[in-house]
Amino acid sequence: MTNLNKLDPHFRGKKPACFLLTGPTAYGKSTLLALLADPKVALLVDPLGSKNRTWSEPEHIGVRLIAFDHVAYLPNAAEQVEAAARWCARHNATLLLCEQTRSVIEERGIMLPDNVVELHLCGTVGQADIEFRQGTHAQRLTPLQARPRIEALFA
């Protein structure tokens, strides 16, 4: 484990191209994602949800976050995520992918950028900590410690 200040410069000031939110079933990934994805500034794509089951460009101005929940269930996941990533690059928005593990995302043919930051929920059901991972560096924080850092990343 290392201090976040020693992480890649992308963690300090400049936003990474992509974030991952990972963790076991029932650890709160979708709950955390729902908190981050304020409908006024975010588009949440969830193939298991009732709205926005597939990617399409946001209809309203001001979207700063494109978030995909349950990536493994997306039809043509790689194509949808690639289209969203291009949109994010053009509009200076953040891309966030949510799934149990990084390998599940990669198995769907999604190429992750080198500067991806992973927020991994770990611990126990109902009492998960958040581990920030980037490259070979990681730091585990309680939800209370992690909250201001997460809010800053998605501000």
Secondary structure, 3 states (H helix, E strand, C coil): CCCHHHCCHHHCCCCCCEEEEECCCCCCHHHHHHHHCCCCCEEEECCCCCCCCCCCCCCCCCCCEEEECCHHHCCCHHHHHHHHHHHHHHHCCEEEEECCCHHHHHHCCCCCCCCCEEEEEEEECCEEEEEEEECCEEEEECHHHHHHHHHHHCC
